């Protein structure tokens, strides 16, 4: 199941994003969207989890949680 993670801190790394979601299960892929001109994060990314119920657990636990004073949003990617 592919998830979109919104409102991430600009300082957040792809490794940090993967580590955040690995607590809830196996991840297949993790991609932080970067600005090609600056090389900085655009503040969102995608995480693909191997099992739907693990993805649902991650959504429930992380949606609305705070990271570096930012309230992140996690939902299924369409």
C-alpha positions as protocol buffer text, in pm:
chain_id: "A"
residue {
  index: 1
  type: UNK
  ca { x: 0 y: 0 z: 0 }
}
residue {
  index: 2
  type: UNK
  ca { x: 143 y: 335 z: -103 }
}
residue {
  index: 3
  type: UNK
  ca { x: 116 y: 622 z: 145 }
}
residue {
  index: 4
  type: UNK
  ca { x: 174 y: 993 z: 106 }
}
residue {
  index: 5
  type: UNK
  ca { x: 330 y: 1185 z: 394 }
}
residue {
  index: 6
  type: UNK
  ca { x: 265 y: 1560 z: 395 }
}
residue {
  index: 7
  type: UNK
  ca { x: 400 y: 1860 z: 588 }
}
residue {
  index: 8
  type: UNK
  ca { x: 735 y: 1702 z: 672 }
}
residue {
  index: 9
  type: UNK
  ca { x: 1008 y: 1924 z: 814 }
}
residue {
  index: 10
  type: UNK
  ca { x: 1235 y: 2048 z: 534 }
}
residue {
  index: 11
  type: UNK
  ca { x: 1534 y: 1910 z: 726 }
}
residue {
  index: 12
  type: UNK
  ca { x: 1391 y: 1555 z: 724 }
}
residue {
  index: 13
  type: UNK
  ca { x: 1592 y: 1294 z: 531 }
}
residue {
  index: 14
  type: UNK
  ca { x: 1480 y: 990 z: 335 }
}
residue {
  index: 15
  type: UNK
  ca { x: 1654 y: 768 z: 592 }
}
residue {
  index: 16
  type: UNK
  ca { x: 1465 y: 936 z: 875 }
}
residue {
  index: 17
  type: UNK
  ca { x: 1136 y: 886 z: 689 }
}
residue {
  index: 18
  type: UNK
  ca { x: 1210 y: 515 z: 636 }
}
residue {
  index: 19
  type: UNK
  ca { x: 1307 y: 473 z: 1002 }
}
residue {
  index: 20
  type: UNK
  ca { x: 981 y: 639 z: 1113 }
}
residue {
  index: 21
  type: UNK
  ca { x: 770 y: 389 z: 916 }
}
residue {
  index: 22
  type: UNK
  ca { x: 978 y: 76 z: 984 }
}
residue {
  index: 23
  type: UNK
  ca { x: 836 y: 80 z: 1337 }
}
residue {
  index: 24
  type: UNK
  ca { x: 503 y: -29 z: 1187 }
}
residue {
  index: 25
  type: UNK
  ca { x: 618 y: -295 z: 942 }
}
residue {
  index: 26
  type: UNK
  ca { x: 821 y: -370 z: 632 }
}
residue {
  index: 27
  type: UNK
  ca { x: 854 y: -98 z: 374 }
}
residue {
  index: 28
  type: UNK
  ca { x: 909 y: -166 z: 5 }
}
residue {
  index: 29
  type: UNK
  ca { x: 1009 y: 185 z: -96 }
}
residue {
  index: 30
  type: UNK
  ca { x: 1059 y: 528 z: 52 }
}
residue {
  index: 31
  type: UNK
  ca { x: 1094 y: 843 z: -158 }
}
residue {
  index: 32
  type: UNK
  ca { x: 1131 y: 1195 z: -26 }
}
residue {
  index: 33
  type: UNK
  ca { x: 1045 y: 1451 z: -295 }
}
residue {
  index: 34
  type: UNK
  ca { x: 1334 y: 1691 z: -351 }
}
residue {
  index: 35
  type: UNK
  ca { x: 1354 y: 2028 z: -525 }
}
residue {
  index: 36
  type: UNK
  ca { x: 1586 y: 1973 z: -824 }
}
residue {
  index: 37
  type: UNK
  ca { x: 1711 y: 2333 z: -812 }
}
residue {
  index: 38
  type: UNK
  ca { x: 1804 y: 2354 z: -444 }
}
residue {
  index: 39
  type: UNK
  ca { x: 1843 y: 1989 z: -347 }
}
residue {
  index: 40
  type: UNK
  ca { x: 1621 y: 2052 z: -43 }
}
residue {
  index: 41
  type: UNK
  ca { x: 1316 y: 1853 z: 56 }
}
residue {
  index: 42
  type: UNK
  ca { x: 981 y: 1981 z: -70 }
}
residue {
  index: 43
  type: UNK
  ca { x: 820 y: 1868 z: 258 }
}
residue {
  index: 44
  type: UNK
  ca { x: 646 y: 1554 z: 139 }
}
residue {
  index: 45
  type: UNK
  ca { x: 723 y: 1200 z: 37 }
}
residue {
  index: 46
  type: UNK
  ca { x: 589 y: 855 z: -36 }
}
residue {
  index: 47
  type: UNK
  ca { x: 624 y: 531 z: 157 }
}
residue {
  index: 48
  type: UNK
  ca { x: 517 y: 196 z: 16 }
}
residue {
  index: 49
  type: UNK
  ca { x: 445 y: -66 z: 279 }
}
residue {
  index: 50
  type: UNK
  ca { x: 434 y: -437 z: 204 }
}
residue {
  index: 51
  type: UNK
  ca { x: 120 y: -524 z: 401 }
}
residue {
  index: 52
  type: UNK
  ca { x: -207 y: -327 z: 409 }
}
residue {
  index: 53
  type: UNK
  ca { x: -276 y: -374 z: 782 }
}
residue {
  index: 54
  type: UNK
  ca { x: 73 y: -246 z: 866 }
}
residue {
  index: 55
  type: UNK
  ca { x: 10 y: 59 z: 647 }
}
residue {
  index: 56
  type: UNK
  ca { x: -321 y: 115 z: 825 }
}
residue {
  index: 57
  type: UNK
  ca { x: -142 y: 97 z: 1162 }
}
residue {
  index: 58
  type: UNK
  ca { x: 114 y: 353 z: 1042 }
}
residue {
  index: 59
  type: UNK
  ca { x: -161 y: 588 z: 924 }
}
residue {
  index: 60
  type: UNK
  ca { x: -345 y: 558 z: 1255 }
}
residue {
  index: 61
  type: UNK
  ca { x: -31 y: 620 z: 1461 }
}
residue {
  index: 62
  type: UNK
  ca { x: 139 y: 889 z: 1254 }
}
residue {
  index: 63
  type: UNK
  ca { x: -139 y: 1098 z: 1098 }
}
residue {
  index: 64
  type: UNK
  ca { x: -159 y: 1419 z: 1299 }
}
residue {
  index: 65
  type: UNK
  ca { x: 160 y: 1351 z: 1492 }
}
residue {
  index: 66
  type: UNK
  ca { x: 422 y: 1620 z: 1549 }
}
residue {
  index: 67
  type: UNK
  ca { x: 769 y: 1618 z: 1393 }
}
residue {
  index: 68
  type: UNK
  ca { x: 995 y: 1912 z: 1469 }
}
residue {
  index: 69
  type: UNK
  ca { x: 694 y: 2131 z: 1556 }
}
residue {
  index: 70
  type: UNK
  ca { x: 508 y: 2035 z: 1236 }
}
residue {
  index: 71
  type: UNK
  ca { x: 186 y: 1836 z: 1232 }
}
residue {
  index: 72
  type: UNK
  ca { x: 230 y: 1572 z: 962 }
}
residue {
  index: 73
  type: UNK
  ca { x: -46 y: 1412 z: 758 }
}
residue {
  index: 74
  type: UNK
  ca { x: -33 y: 1049 z: 645 }
}
residue {
  index: 75
  type: UNK
  ca { x: -288 y: 894 z: 412 }
}
residue {
  index: 76
  type: UNK
  ca { x: -322 y: 640 z: 134 }
}
residue {
  index: 77
  type: UNK
  ca { x: -185 y: 772 z: -195 }
}
residue {
  index: 78
  type: UNK
  ca { x: -441 y: 764 z: -476 }
}
